[in-house]
Amino acid sequence: MDNTSMSTYRAQLRPGEDVVNPATWAGRIPHTGGIAPRLRVGQNRWFNVLWLLPIGFVALITAVAVAKGAHNVPAIQDFMARYPGTRIPDGIDASPGIPAWVDWQHFFNLFLMIFILRSGIQIFVDHPRLYFSRDCTPGEEWLRVQHRVPSDPLWTAKEDSVGLPRHVGLPGIRHSIGLARWWHLGADVLWLINGAIFYILLFTTGQWRHLVPTSWDVFPNAVTVLIRYLSLDWPAGNGWVAYNSLQLLTYFLTVFVAAPLAILTGLGMSPALSTRFTWISKPLNIQLVRSVHFLVMLWFLLFIIIHVTFVVTTGALRNLNHMFAGRDDESWIGFGVFIVAMVVVVVGWVAATPFTFRHPRTVQRVGYALIGPLQRLFEYADPKPGAYTDKDISPYLWHNGTYPDSDEYKRMSETKFIDYRLRISGQVANPVELSLEQLRALPYHRQTTQHFCIQGWSGVATWGGISMQTILDLVQPLPKAEWVIFYSLAEGSDGGTYYDAHAIEQMTHHLTMLAYDMNDAPLTYGHGAPLRLRNELQHGFKHVKWVAAIEFVTHFSEVGGGHGGYNEDHEYYGYRQSL
């Protein structure tokens, strides 16, 4: 077989656009808003989270009334006198005040956080359900912002996504997870750099005493502060010298617990790392980690709301001078700097979505430049087979992608793929064309592995077929073959053949295979019959289903739009997505 047949597949590819048109985005997927968040109560009852607003208001009013009454109880007064609410830590004189570098760090953190939170919410609504089990079975989620999954057996995860207003999500259109991830991961890298500098300066200058409790009496002192806040007798303090104990605990949790937890849970959703470190990822599965990551995001949102409220209501001018001018007085200097900072933040917020629409390739390239080295590093992880067994198989594995509906596919399906041929050529010494029967005659490879969809859902299945190492041994790639292109029998959402590129070194991995069986039965239509790729170091969109042909090439830039795959061309995903 010569390479002319591959030119036919290449001719059926459709390069993507270099701008985003919301009207035609993702195959004209309609904008579908979500619903008010629902919490699962028991087996099949759902609680509308919006009810927490009136319930919380009543609880707050009640707490204020109780605190005001308790404030006048002699025993409580004695307790508050013994623990006044603020303790000046030993050694604080060595690092008085708030230096300028803290103010700059505070601004950078604020600026980066708006992109992290907006893009994070956008990522969440691409699979708007949270689970504690890796199986992601519909109805078993503990939180959802989408209706119940319909009974349609071919309902896809893409159809299940919901949209957000453009001034809330980033970029704010439905199923824009590719661009949202570049914003999220890229801003995360900058946030980590900013945080690392903060940690270093914090502990080398002695400023850590302002954020780290050094005595157990921080807890009773925090109780005193809470009583004062709730009784509306707000404590007078001076954060220039030392924060009150409730502030101290809150800042400590945010800086030293929530921030590291956000990092660790983010890494816990990596397919490459999770597959490598299964002794962690099995008990702390991806869905549990994703849920914790979401709750950490809620903590940051709540912290920002409360923080801003108290900054404004407990002496705005002095507080703004502390945070933006590095001085302890009630002049208007800090307020002026604050206004300039807010203009920068608002401009960034407003400009992010239109910039993304006009320059998505820039977002894609900059995002990959920031996070790409880390993702490539993850690919060197060496997961061992056998971490999962048949008892771990998920009862439900979501469908995804655009189903094949060509006359050619329908004819092959009707005859149980007797006429199916897998064509393999390109930069190989031995091009071949294999029927399904011939594929089944090759050495059998079976593995039970976890699937990681870039949208956030997961599941475990057993796959049976041929190791890609067997294919490599058969076709003998030439030295200049560095990438492997997999063409599908299905089209992508914008038309044109779906395809994806993989680095050839990943094809030798012992968990990379072509599967024709799933859970010891032939692949179904929805899961890629007759043949699909499994590359466990990457997210699921790269596991091409309904495989028609394989081409070995020098570089993927010569194929399609040149970005490494259909979703990379059309929806700005990355050609390496191990995180």
C-alpha positions in Angstrom: 0.0 0.0 0.0 1.4 3.4 -0.9 0.8 6.7 0.7 -1.7 8.0 -1.8 -4.5 6.8 0.4 -3.4 9.1 3.2 -3.7 12.1 0.9 -7.4 11.2 0.7 -7.7 11.5 4.5 -5.7 14.7 4.6 -8.0 16.2 1.9 -11.0 15.6 4.2 -9.5 17.6 7.0 -10.8 21.1 7.7 -8.5 23.7 9.2 -9.9 25.8 12.0 -10.3 29.6 12.2 -7.9 32.0 13.8 -10.8 33.9 15.4 -13.7 32.8 17.5 -17.2 33.4 16.1 -19.7 32.7 19.0 -22.5 32.2 16.5 -20.7 29.2 14.8 -18.6 28.0 17.8 -18.3 24.3 18.4 -20.5 23.3 15.5 -23.1 25.9 16.3 -23.8 24.5 19.8 -26.7 26.5 21.1 -26.3 28.6 24.3 -27.9 26.6 27.1 -27.8 28.2 30.6 -27.6 26.1 33.7 -29.9 25.9 36.6 -29.6 27.0 40.2 -27.2 24.7 42.0 -28.8 21.5 43.3 -27.4 19.5 46.2 -28.3 15.8 46.4 -30.0 14.9 49.7 -30.3 11.2 50.2 -30.7 8.9 47.2 -32.9 11.0 44.9 -33.9 14.3 46.5 -32.3 17.6 45.4 -32.0 20.8 47.4 -31.9 24.2 45.7 -28.9 25.9 47.0 -30.5 29.4 46.6 -32.6 28.6 49.6 -29.4 29.0 51.6 -29.7 32.8 51.0 -32.9 33.3 53.1 -31.8 30.6 55.5 -28.4 32.2 55.9 -30.0 35.6 56.4 -32.2 34.3 59.2 -29.3 32.4 60.7 -27.2 35.6 60.7 -29.9 37.7 62.3 -30.3 35.0 64.9 -26.6 34.9 65.5 -26.4 38.7 66.0 -29.3 38.5 68.5 -27.6 35.7 70.4 -24.2 37.5 70.4 -25.7 40.7 71.6 -27.3 38.9 74.5 -24.1 36.9 75.3 -22.0 40.0 75.1 -23.6 41.2 78.4 -23.3 37.9 80.3 -20.7 38.3 83.1 -18.9 35.0 82.3 -18.6 36.0 78.6 -17.3 39.4 79.6 -14.7 37.8 81.8 -13.7 35.5 78.9 -13.4 38.4 76.5 -11.4 40.4 79.1 -9.0 37.4 79.5 -8.8 37.0 75.7 -9.1 40.5 74.2 -8.9 39.2 70.6 -5.5 40.3 69.5 -2.2 39.0 70.7 1.1 40.7 69.7 3.4 37.9 68.8 7.0 37.8 70.1 9.5 39.3 67.7 7.0 41.4 65.8 9.1 44.4 66.5 11.7 43.0 64.1 9.2 43.3 61.2 6.8 46.1 61.9 4.3 47.4 59.4 3.5 46.2 55.9 6.4 46.6 53.4 5.9 47.6 49.8 6.6 44.1 48.4 3.5 42.8 50.3 1.4 45.5 48.6 2.7 44.5 45.2 2.2 40.8 45.9 -1.4 41.6 47.1 -2.1 43.3 43.8 -0.6 40.7 41.6 -2.5 38.0 43.5 -5.8 39.9 43.0 -5.2 40.5 39.3 -4.3 36.9 38.6 -7.1 35.6 40.7 -9.8 37.2 38.5 -8.7 35.1 35.5 -8.2 32.0 37.6 -11.7 32.2 39.1 -13.5 33.1 35.9 -11.8 30.4 33.8 -12.2 27.9 36.7 -16.0 28.4 36.7 -16.0 28.0 32.9 -14.1 24.7 33.2 -16.6 23.5 35.9 -19.7 24.1 33.8 -18.2 22.1 30.9 -19.2 19.1 33.0 -21.5 20.8 35.5 -21.7 17.9 38.0 -19.5 17.0 41.0 -19.1 13.5 42.3 -17.2 11.7 45.1 -16.8 8.5 43.1 -14.7 8.2 40.0 -17.5 6.5 38.2 -19.5 9.7 37.4 -22.8 7.8 37.1 -25.7 10.1 36.4 -27.8 10.7 39.5 -24.9 9.9 41.8 -23.4 13.4 41.7 -23.6 15.5 44.9 -23.9 18.8 43.1 -25.2 19.8 39.7 -26.0 23.0 37.9 -27.6 21.2 35.0 -30.9 19.2 34.7 -30.9 15.5 35.2 -29.2 13.5 32.5 -31.9 12.5 29.9 -32.7 8.9 29.1 -31.1 9.2 25.6 -28.4 6.5 25.6 -26.3 8.6 23.1 -26.4 11.7 25.2 -22.8 13.1 25.2 -20.8 15.1 27.8 -20.5 17.9 25.3 -24.3 18.2 25.1 -24.4 18.2 28.9 -22.3 21.3 29.2 -23.9 24.7 30.0 -22.9 28.2 29.1 -22.1 31.3 31.2 -22.6 35.0 30.6 -19.5 36.4 28.9 -18.7 38.8 31.7 -18.7 35.9 34.2 -17.0 32.9 32.5 -13.8 33.2 30.6 -14.3 33.2 27.6 -17.9 32.9 28.5 -19.3 30.7 25.7 -20.5 27.1 26.0 -18.0 24.3 25.6 -15.0 26.6 25.5 -12.9 24.5 27.8 -9.9 24.6 25.6 -9.4 28.3 25.8 -10.6 28.4 29.5 -7.9 25.9 30.4 -5.2 28.0 28.8 -6.3 31.0 30.8 -6.6 28.9 34.0 -3.4 26.9 33.8 -1.4 29.9 32.4 -2.6 32.2 35.2 -1.9 29.4 37.7 1.7 29.3 36.7 2.1 33.0 37.2 0.2 32.8 40.4 2.5 30.0 41.6 5.6 32.1 40.7 4.1 35.1 42.6 3.3 32.8 45.6 6.8 31.3 45.6 8.3 34.8 45.8 5.8 35.7 48.5 6.8 32.6 50.6 10.5 33.3 50.2 10.2 37.0 51.2 7.7 36.1 54.0 10.2 33.8 55.8 13.4 35.7 55.0 12.1 39.1 56.3 10.2 37.9 59.4 6.9 38.9 58.0 5.6 35.4 58.6 4.9 36.5 62.2 2.0 38.5 60.8 0.3 35.4 59.3 1.4 32.4 61.4 -0.2 31.8 64.8 2.5 31.2 67.4 0.3 30.4 70.4 -2.8 28.2 71.1 -4.6 31.2 72.6 -5.3 32.4 69.1 -8.4 30.2 69.2 -10.1 31.7 72.3 -9.0 35.2 71.1 -10.7 34.4 67.7 -13.9 33.5 69.6 -13.8 36.9 71.3 -13.4 38.6 67.9 -16.3 36.6 66.5 -18.6 37.6 69.4 -17.7 41.2 68.8 -18.3 41.1 65.1 -21.7 39.3 65.5 -22.8 41.7 68.3 -21.9 44.6 65.9 -19.4 45.9 68.5 -16.5 45.5 66.0 -13.1 45.3 67.5 -10.8 48.2 67.2 -7.4 46.9 66.0 -4.4 47.9 64.0 -3.4 45.4 61.3 -0.2 47.5 60.8 1.1 45.9 63.9 -0.8 42.6 64.2 -4.1 41.2 62.9 -6.8 40.2 65.3 -6.9 36.4 65.9 -9.9 35.7 63.6 -8.1 37.6 60.8 -4.9 35.7 61.6 -6.6 32.3 61.4 -8.4 33.2 58.2 -5.2 34.5 56.5 -3.3 31.5 57.7 -5.9 29.1 56.3 -5.9 31.0 53.0 -2.2 31.2 52.5 -1.0 28.0 54.0 -3.9 25.6 53.6 -6.2 26.7 50.8 -3.5 27.8 48.3 -1.4 24.6 48.6 -4.6 22.5 48.5 -5.6 24.2 45.3 -2.2 23.3 43.8 -2.3 19.6 45.0 -5.9 19.0 43.8 -5.1 20.6 40.5 -2.2 18.2 40.0 -4.4 15.4 41.2 -6.6 15.8 38.1 -3.6 15.0 35.8 -4.1 11.8 33.8 -0.4 11.2 33.7 0.2 11.7 37.4 -2.9 9.9 38.5 -2.0 6.9 36.3 1.5 6.9 37.7 0.7 7.4 41.4 -2.3 5.1 41.7 -1.5 4.4 45.4 -2.7 8.0 45.9 -5.2 8.4 43.1 -7.2 5.3 43.9 -8.3 6.3 47.4 -8.2 10.0 46.6 -9.8 9.6 43.2 -10.1 12.3 40.6 -13.7 13.2 41.3 -13.1 13.6 45.0 -10.1 15.8 44.2 -12.2 17.8 41.7 -14.8 18.3 44.3 -12.2 19.6 46.8 -10.7 21.8 44.1 -14.2 23.3 43.6 -14.7 23.8 47.3 -11.3 25.6 47.6 -12.5 27.9 44.8 -15.6 28.6 46.8 -13.4 29.4 49.8 -11.4 32.0 47.8 -14.7 33.6 46.6 -16.1 33.7 50.1 -12.8 35.1 51.4 -12.7 37.8 48.8 -16.3 38.9 49.5 -15.8 39.0 53.3 -12.3 40.6 53.0 -13.5 43.4 50.8 -16.6 44.0 53.1 -14.4 44.4 56.2 -11.8 46.5 54.4 -14.5 49.0 53.5 -16.5 48.9 56.8 -13.6 48.9 59.4 -11.8 52.1 58.4 -11.4 52.1 54.6 -8.8 54.8 54.2 -6.4 53.3 56.8 -6.9 49.8 55.5 -6.3 50.9 51.9 -3.2 52.7 53.0 -1.9 49.5 54.6 -2.7 47.4 51.5 -1.8 49.8 48.6 0.5 52.5 50.0 2.5 50.8 52.7 1.7 53.4 55.3 -0.2 53.7 58.6 -2.4 56.8 58.4 -5.8 58.0 57.1 -4.6 60.0 54.1 -6.1 59.5 50.7 -2.9 58.2 49.1 -3.8 54.5 49.5 -7.3 55.2 48.1 -5.8 56.8 45.0 -3.5 53.9 44.4 -6.5 51.6 45.0 -8.5 53.3 42.3 -5.6 53.0 39.8 -5.3 49.3 40.7 -9.1 48.7 40.3 -9.0 50.4 36.9 -6.3 47.9 35.8 -8.3 45.0 37.2 -11.6 46.1 35.6 -9.8 46.7 32.2 -8.4 43.2 32.5 -11.7 41.7 33.4 -13.6 43.5 30.6 -10.9 42.9 27.9 -10.2 39.2 28.6 -13.2 37.8 26.7 -13.1 40.0 23.5 -9.3 39.6 23.4 -9.8 35.8 23.5 -12.3 35.9 20.7 -10.0 38.0 18.5 -6.8 36.3 19.3 -7.5 32.7 20.4 -4.2 31.4 18.9 -2.3 33.9 21.0 -4.1 32.6 24.1 -3.3 29.0 23.0 0.4 29.7 22.3 1.0 31.7 25.5 -0.9 29.2 27.6 1.2 26.4 26.2 4.4 28.3 26.7 3.6 28.7 30.4 2.3 25.3 31.2 3.7 23.2 28.4 7.1 22.4 30.0 5.3 21.0 33.0 3.0 18.9 30.9 5.9 17.4 28.9 7.6 16.6 32.2 4.5 14.6 33.3 4.7 12.5 30.2 7.9 10.9 31.6 5.8 9.3 34.3 6.0 5.6 34.1 2.7 4.1 35.3 2.6 0.4 35.9 -0.2 -1.8 34.7 -2.5 -3.7 37.0 -3.6 -0.9 39.3 -7.3 -1.5 38.5 -9.1 -4.8 38.1 -12.4 -5.9 36.8 -14.1 -5.1 40.1 -13.2 -1.4 39.6 -15.1 -1.1 36.3 -17.5 1.8 36.3 -21.2 1.1 35.7 -21.4 4.1 33.4 -18.9 5.6 31.0 -20.0 8.8 29.3 -20.2 9.1 25.5 -18.5 12.0 23.8 -17.6 13.3 20.4 -19.5 13.7 17.1 -20.9 10.3 16.1 -20.1 8.9 12.6 -23.1 9.0 10.3 -21.6 8.5 6.8 -23.1 5.9 4.4 -19.7 4.1 4.5 -19.8 3.7 8.3 -23.4 2.6 8.2 -22.7 -0.1 5.6 -19.7 -1.4 7.6 -21.7 -1.4 10.9 -24.6 -3.3 9.3 -22.1 -6.1 8.2 -20.4 -6.1 11.6 -17.3 -4.4 10.0 -16.4 -7.3 7.8 -15.3 -4.8 5.1 -13.5 -2.6 7.6 -9.8 -1.9 6.9 -7.3 -0.1 9.0 -4.7 1.6 6.8 -1.3 2.3 8.2 1.4 4.1 6.2 3.5 7.2 6.0 7.1 7.2 7.3 7.2 3.4 7.8 9.1 0.6 6.1 6.1 -1.7 5.9 2.7 0.0 5.2 -0.2 -2.3 5.9 -3.9 -2.6 5.5 -5.6 -4.8 8.1 -9.1 -6.1 8.4 -10.7 -6.4 11.8 -10.2 -10.2 11.6 -6.5 -9.7 11.0 -6.3 -7.2 13.9 -7.9 -9.8 16.2 -5.3 -12.3 15.0 -2.5 -10.2 16.4 -1.2 -10.7 20.0 -4.0 -9.8 22.4 -3.5 -6.9 24.9 -5.9 -6.3 27.8 -5.8 -3.5 30.4 -8.1 -2.0 32.9 -7.5 1.7 33.2 -9.1 5.0 34.2 -10.4 7.4 31.5 -9.8 11.1 32.1 -12.0 13.4 30.0 -10.7 17.0 29.6 -14.2 18.1 30.6 -13.8 16.6 34.1 -15.6 13.3 34.1 -13.9 9.9 34.5 -14.5 6.2 34.7 -12.7 2.8 34.7 -13.1 0.3 31.9 -11.3 -2.8 30.6 -10.0 -2.5 27.1 -8.9 -5.4 24.8 -7.1 -5.1 21.5 -3.5 -4.7 20.3 -0.7 -2.9 22.0 0.7 -0.1 19.8 4.1 -1.6 20.3 2.8 -4.6 18.3 1.8 -2.2 15.5 5.2 -0.5 15.6 6.9 -3.8 15.3 4.7 -4.6 12.3 5.1 -1.4 10.3 8.7 -0.5 11.4 8.6 3.3 11.6 11.5 5.1 9.9 13.9 7.3 12.0 12.3 10.5 10.8 8.8 9.4 12.0 8.3 11.4 15.2 4.5 11.8 15.3 1.6 9.5 14.7 -1.6 10.8 13.2 -4.9 8.9 13.9 -7.8 9.6 11.5 -11.4 8.9 12.5 -14.4 7.6 10.5 -16.3 10.4 12.2 -16.3 14.1 11.5 -15.6 16.8 14.1 -18.3 19.3 15.2 -17.3 21.8 12.5 -17.2 19.3 9.7 -14.1 17.6 8.3 -12.5 14.4 9.5 -11.6 14.2 13.2 -7.9 13.4 13.8 -5.3 13.7 16.5 -1.5 13.6 16.7 0.6 11.7 19.3 4.3 11.7 20.0 5.8 8.5 18.7 7.6 7.8 22.0 4.2 7.5 23.7 3.3 4.8 21.2 5.8 2.5 22.8 4.2 2.9 26.3 2.8 -0.3 27.7 -0.6 1.3 28.3 -1.0 2.6 24.7 -3.1 0.4 22.5 -5.8 0.1 19.8 -8.9 -1.3 21.5 -11.7 -3.3 19.8 -13.2 -4.7 23.0 -14.5 -2.8 26.0 -15.3 -4.7 29.2 -14.8 -8.0 27.3 -17.4 -7.2 24.6 -17.0 -5.6 21.2 -16.9 -1.9 21.2 -20.3 -0.2 20.9 -21.1 2.5 18.5 -21.0 5.2 21.1 -17.6 4.1 22.4 -15.8 3.9 19.1 -16.6 0.7 17.2 -14.8 -0.9 15.6 -11.5 0.5 16.9 -10.3 3.2 19.2 -7.0 4.5 20.5 -6.1 4.4 24.2 -3.2 6.6 25.4 -3.4 6.8 29.1 -1.0 9.6 29.5 -3.4 12.0 27.8 -6.9 13.3 28.2 -9.8 11.5 26.4 -10.2 13.8 23.4 -6.9 12.5 22.1 -8.1 8.9 22.3 -9.5 8.9 18.8 -12.6 6.7 18.3 -13.8 5.0 15.1 -10.2 4.8 13.9 -9.9 4.7 10.1 -6.2 5.1 9.4 -2.9 5.8 11.0 -0.1 7.9 9.4 3.4 8.3 10.7 4.8 11.7 10.0 7.8 13.9 10.7 5.7 16.6 12.4 2.0 17.2 12.8 2.4 20.8 11.5 2.0 19.3 8.0 -1.4 17.9 8.7 -4.8 19.7 8.9 -4.6 23.1 10.6 -1.1 22.2 11.8 -1.8 22.5 15.5 -1.8 18.7 16.3 -5.4 17.6 16.1 -9.0 18.5 15.3 -9.8 20.0 18.7 -6.4 21.7 18.6 -7.3 23.3 15.2 -10.9 24.2 16.0 -11.3 24.7 19.7 -7.7 25.6 20.6 -6.9 22.6 22.8 -3.2 21.6 23.3 -1.5 18.8 21.4 -0.1 17.6 24.7 -2.6 17.5 27.5 -1.3 15.4 30.4 -2.6 17.9 33.0 
